[in-house]
Amino acid sequence: MTIIGLDRLVRNRRGNVAMMYALVAPILVFGGGAAIDYGRAAQTRTKLNAAADAAALSALTPSMLQQDASVAQTAAASMFTGLANGISSLTPGATQVTVSVTVGATLLTRNVQVSYSTSVNTIFAQVLGVQTLPISGFSNASAVAPPNIDFYVLLDNSPSMALPSTAAGITQMQSLTSKQDGGNGCAFACHQASTNNADSEGNPCSDGTSPTLNAAPPSTTKGNLYCATKHGAQLDNYALARKNSITLRLDELNNGISTLLQTASTTSTSTLFATPPKYQFAIYSMDSLWSIGLTKLMALTSSYTSGWTSASANFGVMEMYSNNNNCANSSCSSSSGPGDVGTNYDDSLKQLSQTSYTTAIPNPGNGTNQPGDTPQKVLFIVTDGVEDEQSGSNRLEQTINDLAGDPSGSPYGNSPGTNWCTAIKSRGIKIAILYTDYLAVTANAWYNSHIKPFQAEIGPALQACASPGLFYDAGLDSTDLGADLVKLFNAASQSGFLTE
């Protein structure tokens, strides 16, 4: 009986699968858990490698290349540590980073290596006594002497760029112009230089007195909207903002250009390299009204800091005869012409692109100091991205299409199929764009109907015009355009590159 029972037990296979699964299940669970742990470690290593790349390049920016190697070393280590601290899966206190900065024998090259080691806390492997998984990596980057560059700066000075730079300034401007814009007050694109018309009704006279006429001169009817001739011209909204010390976006831009030029000057006098980079700047404004063309504020010069000190006094809002009526001549004594062309991208970029114009940007070189070589060329554009010109029943849509390369063209200089951004970049000229966003002025009907519905499209259209990596959105804060311009300058003159 015993022998027969044993033989039956051996031949009976019911329940074997369950037994085998019970034996194999722990292995499967631990294997799957280990895969998850290793997957987390791989993802973390990818993030740390990106941090190492960013840290290495941070030691090679034009401003950092002016510093000693020790300063660059500290900056790179700080950047890596700051980025690594944002990764929650790392073992606390385990991260070590080493930054090596070496300068070539002729001071023409700087090499940076960032290496790190750390560990990731495990989840499943802890059951097997494995508390952490080690991670390590490195990044190498190099920079050569920054190139010689000629910068051509195109500034938007349309009325919308003369908006107050802060929400408080907008509120103050609306309060000062309470008789305008249907009683809402005017703060949106109302800073055009024009007098004795509906754009300035209720504003004080130039002698400080209050207006006494119901209609613009030569009316003699007593009232409180316009100024009599004997009291001088009525202050337009631009002068009113000036009288009340309201900071406009144009003011911030003027100061920002000074900051940009000072940064360029400091970089070009650096003693880090045997041959510092040479920079030149030319500056234009886009006030293409009565003349339909660029205004050259400063010709291309290497004495750009002192040049802008003199030229900046001439940088102001474009003058209008009255609302939507441009000046027919430089004295703005009459109105005629193609209508309100507030920001003419087509004409401005066309003149900078085509060699038939005296303002055209020459073909660029490589920016080296080799005999016969010429500087690289960079076109800086600072704008709110809105071109005020009529195109059928819509204005802003045409502007966006112009910037993106509208094949239908426009009535103000853009030939069908012409994309001036592409035309300029195809010649090897870089385009750097600083986008100054609109602050919302919801009390203004024009903003609500012509800007608000398409505002989200402006930034992408400008970015399509810019060269890769040379678009910067200033956001709704226009109070530090200098810092934004310096970021663009650093990107445009960046000579660092990853090598490994």
C-alpha positions in Angstrom: 0.0 0.0 0.0 2.8 2.4 0.8 4.6 1.8 -2.5 1.4 2.2 -4.5 0.5 5.5 -2.7 3.9 7.0 -3.4 3.7 6.1 -7.1 0.2 7.7 -7.3 1.5 10.9 -5.7 4.4 11.2 -8.2 2.0 10.7 -11.1 -0.6 13.2 -9.8 0.4 16.7 -11.3 -2.6 18.7 -10.2 -1.5 21.9 -8.4 2.0 22.0 -9.8 1.4 25.3 -11.6 0.5 27.0 -8.3 3.5 25.6 -6.6 5.8 26.7 -9.4 4.3 30.2 -9.5 4.8 30.4 -5.7 8.4 29.6 -6.2 8.9 32.0 -9.2 6.7 35.0 -8.1 9.2 36.6 -5.7 11.8 36.5 -8.5 9.3 38.2 -10.9 8.4 40.8 -8.4 12.0 41.7 -7.5 12.9 41.7 -11.2 10.1 44.1 -12.1 10.9 46.3 -9.1 14.6 46.4 -10.1 13.6 47.4 -13.6 11.6 50.3 -12.2 14.5 51.4 -10.0 17.0 51.3 -12.8 14.5 53.1 -15.1 14.2 55.9 -12.5 18.0 56.1 -12.3 18.3 56.4 -16.0 15.8 59.2 -16.2 17.6 61.0 -13.4 20.9 60.6 -15.1 19.4 62.2 -18.3 18.3 65.2 -16.2 21.8 65.5 -14.6 23.5 65.3 -17.9 21.4 68.2 -19.1 22.3 70.1 -16.0 26.0 69.4 -16.6 25.7 70.7 -20.2 24.0 73.9 -19.0 26.6 74.3 -16.3 29.5 73.9 -18.7 28.0 76.4 -21.2 27.3 78.9 -18.4 31.0 79.3 -17.9 31.4 80.3 -21.6 28.9 83.1 -22.0 30.5 86.4 -23.3 30.1 88.0 -19.9 31.6 85.0 -18.1 34.5 84.9 -20.5 35.5 88.3 -19.1 36.0 86.7 -15.7 38.8 84.7 -14.3 38.7 80.9 -14.7 38.0 80.6 -10.9 34.9 82.8 -11.2 33.7 80.7 -14.2 34.4 77.5 -12.2 32.3 78.7 -9.2 29.5 79.8 -11.5 29.3 76.5 -13.3 29.4 74.5 -10.0 26.6 76.7 -8.6 24.4 76.2 -11.6 24.8 72.4 -11.6 24.1 72.3 -7.8 21.0 74.5 -8.2 19.6 72.3 -11.0 20.5 69.1 -9.2 18.7 70.3 -6.0 15.5 70.3 -7.9 15.6 66.5 -8.5 13.8 64.9 -5.6 14.9 61.3 -6.3 18.6 62.0 -5.5 20.1 60.6 -2.2 20.4 63.6 0.1 24.1 64.7 0.5 25.4 62.3 -2.1 25.9 64.6 -5.0 29.5 65.7 -5.8 30.4 68.0 -8.7 33.8 68.9 -10.1 34.4 71.7 -12.5 37.6 72.1 -14.4 38.3 75.3 -16.4 41.4 75.5 -18.5 42.5 78.3 -20.8 44.5 77.7 -24.0 48.2 78.9 -24.2 47.2 81.8 -26.5 44.1 82.7 -24.5 42.0 82.0 -27.5 40.3 79.0 -26.2 38.6 78.1 -22.9 37.7 74.5 -22.1 35.3 73.4 -19.3 34.6 70.0 -18.0 31.8 69.3 -15.5 31.8 65.8 -13.9 29.5 64.6 -11.2 28.7 61.6 -9.1 25.6 60.9 -7.0 23.1 58.2 -6.2 19.3 57.6 -6.5 17.3 56.1 -3.7 15.7 52.8 -4.6 12.1 51.7 -3.9 12.0 47.9 -4.6 15.6 47.0 -4.3 15.7 48.0 -0.7 14.1 44.6 0.1 17.3 43.1 -1.1 19.4 45.5 0.9 20.3 47.8 -2.0 19.4 51.3 -0.7 20.8 53.4 -3.6 22.0 53.1 -7.2 25.1 55.1 -8.2 25.0 57.6 -11.1 27.8 59.6 -12.7 28.5 61.6 -15.8 30.3 64.5 -17.3 30.1 67.3 -20.0 32.8 69.0 -21.9 32.4 72.4 -23.6 34.8 74.8 -25.3 34.7 78.4 -26.5 36.9 80.4 -28.9 37.4 84.1 -28.9 34.0 85.7 -29.5 33.6 87.0 -33.1 33.6 90.5 -34.4 30.0 91.6 -35.0 28.1 94.5 -36.5 24.8 95.0 -34.8 21.9 96.8 -36.5 19.2 97.7 -34.0 15.6 98.4 -35.3 13.4 100.0 -32.7 9.6 100.2 -32.8 8.5 103.7 -31.8 4.9 103.5 -32.8 2.2 105.0 -30.5 1.6 101.6 -28.9 5.2 101.4 -27.8 4.5 104.6 -25.8 2.1 102.8 -23.6 2.9 103.2 -19.9 5.3 100.5 -18.8 3.2 99.5 -15.7 -0.5 98.9 -14.9 -0.3 101.8 -12.4 0.9 104.1 -15.2 -2.0 103.0 -17.4 -4.5 103.8 -14.7 -2.9 107.2 -14.1 -3.0 108.0 -17.8 -6.7 107.1 -18.0 -7.4 109.4 -15.1 -5.6 112.3 -16.7 -7.5 111.9 -20.0 -11.0 111.3 -18.6 -12.7 113.3 -21.4 -11.3 111.0 -24.1 -12.2 107.6 -25.5 -15.8 107.9 -24.6 -15.1 108.9 -21.0 -12.9 105.9 -20.3 -9.7 107.8 -20.6 -7.0 107.0 -23.1 -3.9 104.9 -22.3 -3.8 102.6 -25.3 -1.7 103.9 -28.2 -2.9 107.5 -27.4 0.6 108.9 -27.0 1.1 110.0 -30.6 2.4 113.5 -30.8 -0.7 115.4 -32.1 -2.5 118.5 -30.8 -5.8 120.3 -30.8 -7.9 117.4 -31.9 -10.0 114.7 -30.3 -6.9 112.9 -29.2 -6.0 115.7 -26.7 -9.4 117.2 -25.8 -9.5 118.3 -22.2 -5.7 118.3 -21.8 -4.1 121.4 -20.4 -2.6 124.1 -22.6 1.2 124.5 -23.0 1.1 127.6 -20.7 -0.4 125.5 -17.9 -4.0 126.9 -18.2 -7.1 124.9 -18.8 -8.8 124.6 -22.2 -11.5 127.2 -22.9 -12.9 126.2 -26.3 -15.6 123.7 -27.3 -13.9 123.0 -30.6 -10.4 123.3 -31.9 -9.1 126.7 -33.1 -10.2 128.9 -34.9 -13.4 128.3 -32.9 -14.1 131.0 -30.3 -16.9 129.3 -28.4 -16.2 129.1 -24.7 -15.9 125.6 -23.3 -13.5 123.3 -21.6 -12.1 121.0 -24.3 -9.6 122.8 -26.4 -7.0 125.6 -25.9 -7.3 129.1 -27.4 -4.3 130.1 -29.5 -3.1 132.7 -27.0 -2.6 129.9 -24.4 -0.3 127.9 -26.7 -0.8 124.5 -28.1 -2.7 121.9 -26.3 -0.6 119.2 -24.7 -1.0 116.0 -26.6 -1.1 112.8 -24.6 2.6 112.2 -25.1 3.4 115.6 -23.6 0.9 115.0 -20.9 2.6 111.7 -19.9 5.9 113.6 -19.8 4.5 116.4 -17.7 3.3 113.9 -15.1 6.5 111.8 -15.1 4.7 108.6 -16.4 7.3 106.1 -17.5 6.5 104.8 -21.0 7.8 101.7 -22.7 9.8 104.0 -24.9 11.6 105.3 -21.9 12.4 101.8 -20.7 13.6 100.9 -24.2 15.9 104.0 -24.3 17.5 103.0 -21.1 17.6 99.4 -22.2 19.6 100.3 -25.3 22.1 102.1 -23.1 22.5 99.0 -20.9 23.0 96.9 -24.1 25.7 99.2 -25.5 27.5 99.4 -22.1 27.5 95.6 -21.9 28.9 95.3 -25.5 31.6 97.9 -24.6 32.7 96.0 -21.5 32.9 92.8 -23.5 34.9 94.4 -26.3 37.5 95.7 -23.8 37.9 92.4 -22.1 41.5 91.4 -21.4 40.7 87.6 -21.3 41.6 87.2 -25.0 44.7 88.3 -26.8 42.4 89.9 -29.4 39.1 91.1 -27.9 36.0 91.1 -30.1 35.2 94.3 -32.1 31.6 95.5 -32.1 29.9 98.2 -34.0 26.3 99.4 -33.7 23.8 101.2 -35.9 20.4 102.2 -34.6 17.2 102.9 -36.5 13.6 103.7 -35.5 10.6 102.5 -37.4 8.7 105.8 -37.7 7.9 105.3 -41.3 5.0 107.8 -41.6 5.5 111.0 -43.7 8.8 109.8 -45.2 7.8 106.1 -45.5 11.2 104.9 -44.5 13.6 104.3 -41.7 15.0 107.0 -39.4 18.7 106.5 -38.8 19.3 107.5 -35.2 22.9 106.4 -35.2 25.1 105.4 -38.1 27.2 102.3 -37.7 30.0 103.1 -35.3 32.5 101.6 -32.9 31.9 104.7 -30.6 28.4 103.5 -29.9 28.1 104.4 -26.2 28.9 108.1 -26.7 27.0 108.0 -30.0 23.8 106.8 -28.3 24.2 109.4 -25.6 23.7 112.0 -28.3 21.3 110.1 -30.6 18.9 109.0 -27.8 17.6 112.5 -27.5 16.0 112.1 -30.9 14.3 108.8 -30.0 10.7 109.5 -29.3 7.2 108.5 -30.3 6.4 109.0 -34.0 4.4 112.1 -34.7 0.9 112.0 -36.0 -1.2 114.9 -37.5 -4.3 113.4 -35.8 -5.7 110.0 -35.0 -5.1 107.7 -38.0 -3.8 110.6 -40.0 -0.1 110.6 -40.7 2.0 113.7 -41.3 2.5 114.8 -44.9 5.8 116.5 -44.2 8.5 116.6 -41.6 7.0 119.6 -39.8 3.6 117.8 -39.6 1.8 120.9 -40.8 -0.7 118.9 -42.9 -2.0 115.4 -43.4 -1.9 113.2 -46.4 -0.3 110.0 -47.7 -1.1 106.4 -47.3 -2.9 106.7 -44.0 -2.0 105.3 -40.6 1.0 103.1 -41.1 2.1 102.9 -37.5 4.8 100.2 -37.7 5.8 99.3 -41.2 7.7 96.0 -41.0 7.6 95.5 -44.7 9.3 98.8 -45.6 11.8 98.7 -42.7 12.9 95.1 -43.4 12.9 95.6 -47.1 15.3 98.6 -46.8 17.6 96.6 -44.5 17.6 93.6 -46.8 17.9 94.9 -50.3 21.3 96.2 -51.4 19.6 98.9 -53.6 19.0 100.9 -50.4 21.7 102.8 -48.6 20.4 101.4 -45.3 20.9 97.8 -46.4 23.0 95.5 -44.2 26.1 94.3 -46.0 26.8 90.6 -46.5 28.4 89.2 -43.3 31.8 87.6 -42.9 32.9 85.1 -40.3 34.0 87.7 -37.7 37.6 86.6 -37.5 40.6 88.8 -37.6 42.0 87.1 -40.6 43.0 89.4 -43.5 40.0 90.1 -45.7 37.4 88.8 -43.3 34.5 91.1 -42.2 32.3 91.1 -39.1 29.3 88.9 -38.6 26.0 90.8 -38.9 23.1 90.7 -36.4 19.7 92.6 -36.8 18.2 93.4 -33.4 14.4 94.1 -33.5 12.6 95.4 -30.4 8.8 95.6 -31.0 5.3 94.8 -29.7 4.7 92.9 -33.0 1.7 94.9 -34.2 1.8 96.6 -37.6 -1.0 99.1 -37.8 -2.0 99.1 -41.5 -5.3 98.4 -43.2 -5.6 95.1 -45.1 -9.2 94.5 -46.2 -11.4 94.5 -43.1 -8.6 93.4 -40.7 -5.5 95.0 -39.4 -3.7 92.8 -36.9 -4.2 89.6 -38.9 -2.2 91.1 -41.8 0.6 92.1 -39.4 0.9 88.5 -38.1 0.9 87.2 -41.7 3.6 89.7 -42.7 5.8 88.5 -39.9 5.2 84.9 -40.8 5.7 85.4 -44.5 2.3 86.1 -46.0 2.3 85.1 -49.7 -0.4 87.6 -50.6 1.8 90.6 -49.7 0.5 93.9 -48.4 -0.1 97.4 -49.8 2.9 99.0 -48.1 6.0 97.5 -49.8 5.8 93.8 -49.4 5.7 92.0 -52.7 3.6 88.8 -53.0 5.7 85.9 -51.8 8.3 88.0 -50.1 9.3 87.1 -46.6 11.8 89.7 -45.5 12.8 87.8 -42.4 13.7 84.8 -44.6 15.4 87.1 -47.1 17.6 88.6 -44.4 18.5 85.3 -42.8 19.2 83.6 -46.1 22.1 86.1 -46.5 23.7 84.8 -43.3 22.5 87.7 -41.1 21.1 86.7 -37.7 17.8 88.2 -36.5 17.4 88.7 -32.7 13.9 89.8 -31.5 12.8 91.2 -28.2 9.0 91.0 -27.9 7.5 93.6 -25.6 4.0 92.3 -24.8 0.9 94.5 -24.5 -0.4 95.2 -21.0 -4.2 94.6 -21.2 -6.2 97.8 -21.5 -9.7 96.3 -21.5 -11.4 99.7 -21.2 -10.2 100.5 -24.7 -12.4 99.3 -27.6 -9.5 99.1 -30.0 -7.5 96.8 -27.8 -10.5 94.5 -27.3 -11.4 94.3 -31.0 -8.0 94.4 -32.7 -5.4 93.2 -30.2 -6.9 90.9 -27.6 -8.4 88.3 -30.0 -5.0 87.7 -31.7 -2.5 88.6 -28.9 -1.6 84.9 -28.4 -0.4 84.7 -32.1 2.0 87.7 -32.0 4.8 85.9 -30.1 4.9 82.8 -32.3 4.9 85.0 -35.4 7.9 87.0 -34.1 9.7 83.8 -33.1 9.3 82.5 -36.6 11.0 85.7 -37.9 13.9 85.4 -35.4 17.0 83.1 -35.9 16.9 79.9 -33.7 17.6 80.7 -30.1 17.4 84.5 -30.7 13.8 85.3 -29.6 13.1 86.6 -26.2 9.7 87.4 -24.7 9.9 90.2 -22.2 6.5 89.3 -20.8 4.2 91.9 -19.3 7.0 93.5 -17.4 8.6 96.3 -19.5 10.6 97.7 -16.6 13.9 95.9 -17.3 14.3 95.8 -21.0 18.0 96.3 -20.6 18.4 92.9 -18.9 16.4 91.3 -21.7 18.5 92.9 -24.4 21.7 91.8 -22.6 20.3 88.2 -22.7 19.8 88.5 -26.4 23.2 90.0 -26.9 24.8 87.1 -25.0 23.0 84.6 -27.1 23.8 86.4 -30.4 27.5 86.6 -29.5 27.7 83.2 -27.8 30.8 81.3 -28.9 30.6 78.3 -26.5 29.7 74.8 -27.8 29.4 71.4 -26.3 32.2 69.0 -27.4 31.2 65.9 -25.5 
